[in-house]
């Protein structure tokens, strides 16, 4: 078995890793073809990565022109502890206020580390949501690695 095959996460491990993490590096494509990378808090909508941002943000303009994105979620400091999931996909825009509020609440709960803080977060999300749009990432390819598996395999 090659080294790459030894460190791949199972579907359940990928799902758990994405669910337990809070931030990702979002890659979009600038007008000149260069990557535009930003760190984003994210939520889950129907089990898929979702995020919100201002309607006039560079990432929004990039996605409107080319909806292909990459989402990198990583953990670990030492080589032997590195884990990650890279999701390639297409960002589907959500414009309706209820959908934006839903994504915003999912993101805010995770961002604040308060999954049950509805009352505290609703006012903030409703207020800031007026100028925001939301996106759900429809995955087209998923790559994963967990270097901790190297220590348990001979």
C-alpha positions as CSV (number, residue, x, y, z in Angstrom):
1,X,0.0,0.0,0.0
2,X,1.4,3.4,-0.9
3,X,1.9,6.2,1.7
4,X,-1.1,8.3,0.3
5,X,-3.5,5.4,0.6
6,X,-2.5,4.8,4.3
7,X,-3.5,8.3,5.4
8,X,-6.9,8.8,3.6
9,X,-9.8,9.4,6.0
10,X,-13.0,7.4,5.7
11,X,-16.2,9.1,4.8
12,X,-17.3,9.0,8.5
13,X,-13.9,10.5,9.5
14,X,-14.3,13.3,6.9
15,X,-17.8,14.1,8.1
16,X,-16.7,14.2,11.8
17,X,-13.6,16.3,11.0
18,X,-15.7,18.9,9.1
19,X,-18.3,18.9,11.8
20,X,-15.8,19.5,14.6
21,X,-13.8,22.2,12.9
22,X,-14.8,25.9,12.7
23,X,-12.6,27.7,10.1
24,X,-11.5,27.0,6.6
25,X,-9.3,28.6,4.0
26,X,-11.6,29.5,1.0
27,X,-10.1,29.7,-2.4
28,X,-11.8,31.6,-5.2
29,X,-10.5,32.7,-8.6
30,X,-9.5,36.4,-9.2
31,X,-10.3,38.1,-12.5
32,X,-6.7,37.6,-13.6
33,X,-6.8,33.9,-12.8
34,X,-4.7,34.1,-9.6
35,X,-6.0,32.4,-6.4
36,X,-7.8,34.6,-3.8
37,X,-7.5,32.9,-0.4
38,X,-9.2,34.0,2.8
39,X,-9.9,32.3,6.2
40,X,-13.6,32.0,6.9
41,X,-15.8,30.6,9.7
42,X,-18.2,28.2,8.3
43,X,-21.4,26.3,9.1
44,X,-23.1,23.2,7.8
45,X,-26.3,23.3,5.8
46,X,-27.7,20.0,4.9
47,X,-24.3,18.5,5.8
48,X,-22.5,20.7,3.3
49,X,-20.1,23.5,4.0
50,X,-21.8,26.9,4.0
51,X,-20.6,30.4,4.7
52,X,-21.8,34.0,4.4
53,X,-20.1,37.2,3.4
54,X,-20.8,40.7,2.3
55,X,-22.4,41.0,-1.1
56,X,-19.6,43.4,-2.3
57,X,-16.7,41.3,-1.0
58,X,-14.0,40.2,-3.4
59,X,-14.9,36.5,-2.8
60,X,-18.5,37.2,-3.7
61,X,-17.5,39.0,-6.9
62,X,-15.1,36.1,-7.8
63,X,-17.8,33.5,-7.2
64,X,-20.3,35.4,-9.3
65,X,-17.9,35.2,-12.2
66,X,-16.7,31.6,-11.6
67,X,-18.4,29.6,-8.9
68,X,-15.6,27.0,-8.5
69,X,-14.1,27.1,-5.0
70,X,-11.8,25.1,-2.8
71,X,-12.2,24.8,1.0
72,X,-9.2,23.6,3.0
73,X,-9.7,22.6,6.7
74,X,-6.6,21.6,8.6
75,X,-5.5,20.6,12.1
76,X,-2.2,19.7,13.7
77,X,1.1,21.3,14.4
78,X,3.6,18.5,14.0
79,X,3.9,16.5,10.8
80,X,2.8,13.4,12.7
81,X,-0.4,15.1,13.8
82,X,-1.4,16.8,10.5
83,X,-5.0,16.2,9.4
84,X,-7.0,17.9,6.7
85,X,-9.8,17.8,4.2
86,X,-9.8,19.7,0.9
87,X,-13.2,20.1,-0.7
88,X,-13.3,21.2,-4.3
89,X,-16.8,22.4,-5.3
90,X,-19.2,24.8,-6.8
91,X,-20.6,27.6,-4.5
92,X,-24.3,27.9,-4.8
93,X,-25.5,31.4,-3.8
94,X,-28.4,31.8,-1.4
95,X,-30.2,35.2,-1.7
96,X,-33.4,34.8,0.2
97,X,-33.4,36.4,3.7
98,X,-34.5,33.2,5.5
99,X,-31.7,31.2,3.8
100,X,-29.1,33.8,4.6
101,X,-30.4,34.0,8.2
102,X,-30.1,30.2,8.5
103,X,-26.6,30.1,7.2
104,X,-25.6,33.1,9.3
105,X,-26.9,31.4,12.4
106,X,-25.0,28.2,11.6
107,X,-21.8,30.2,11.2
108,X,-22.4,32.4,14.2
109,X,-23.1,29.4,16.5
110,X,-19.8,27.8,15.6
111,X,-17.9,31.1,15.5
112,X,-19.0,32.0,19.0
113,X,-18.6,28.4,20.3
114,X,-22.2,28.7,21.6
115,X,-24.4,26.2,19.8
116,X,-27.5,27.0,21.9
117,X,-27.2,30.8,22.1
118,X,-30.2,31.6,19.8
119,X,-31.3,34.8,21.5
120,X,-27.9,36.3,21.8
121,X,-27.0,35.5,18.2
122,X,-30.3,36.2,16.4
123,X,-30.1,40.0,16.8
124,X,-26.5,40.1,15.6
125,X,-27.1,37.8,12.6
126,X,-30.3,39.6,11.6
127,X,-28.6,43.0,11.7
128,X,-25.5,42.0,9.8
129,X,-27.4,39.7,7.4
130,X,-28.9,42.7,5.7
131,X,-25.8,43.3,3.7
132,X,-24.7,39.6,3.3
133,X,-25.2,36.8,0.9
134,X,-24.7,33.1,1.7
135,X,-23.2,30.2,-0.2
136,X,-23.5,26.4,0.1
137,X,-20.6,24.4,-1.4
138,X,-21.7,21.6,-3.6
139,X,-18.7,19.2,-3.5
140,X,-17.2,17.9,-6.7
141,X,-14.1,16.2,-5.2
142,X,-12.8,15.6,-1.7
143,X,-9.3,14.9,-0.6
144,X,-8.3,14.0,2.9
145,X,-5.2,13.0,5.0
146,X,-4.6,12.0,8.6
147,X,-0.9,11.6,9.4
148,X,-1.8,10.1,12.8
149,X,-2.6,6.9,11.0
150,X,1.1,6.5,10.1
151,X,1.9,5.8,13.7
152,X,-0.7,3.0,14.0
153,X,0.3,1.2,10.8
154,X,3.5,-0.8,10.1
